[in-house]
Amino acid sequence: MTESPDDVLAQMIRDCRQNGWASSVMPFFYVESFARENGWEPVATRRGDSSISRLKPTETNAANPRSISAVSGSGEQLLHVDGAHLHTVPDLVVMHASIPSPTPTRMWKPGFDIRHSHAVRHGVFLVGSGRQTFLATAVDDCGLRFDPYCMVPGDKRARDAWTTLTTYGDIHEHRWDVPNSLLFVDNRAVLHGRAKAVADQDRELTRVAYQAGTSK
Ligand SMILES: [Fe+2]
């Protein structure tokens, strides 16, 4: 018997929660409908933006100054969670590519020892900028909050946490090599980032961050 899109998406959520990510192949509108039915809340990760983002390689001088591209351009991104600058970090990131791209998305799930290390649990970072700045640790009861593009270490422990969380272990690469490739990332357990896309200027992903209640 063929599985319905809803069955596949429900299994993806279980796999994502267990492994940190899950992938499948289907048009994006199935995800939007599944999200509505299950009460997932789409989160705009930048104020004033739509919750649905079109991610394209953008050179530093053309990028939104608050975006990762303003720093990394179309080079390799440091691994991060999405929405680390928000008081409530979204727990699920959904990415989708209608058209294949040769540029993978890289993911790393820091292990228990890292997430529970003294530095990561207690190092204090300044998060965001200007009036929106607040203090936070790189992990809380709901999981990771780490984005080296919007978090500045505020003490020695945070500097150690920064080093730990930018010294990657086993990286998994999701390859966007078929049309309608779909990726779920547990945004409170896994850091992600785009590989170098200098030779892939046509790459376009759709990305939505959700508060889905799917994290541990
Ligand atoms: Fe991201």
Residues whose N, C-alpha, C, O or C-beta is under 5 A from the ligand:
A	BS01	LIG	D82 H192
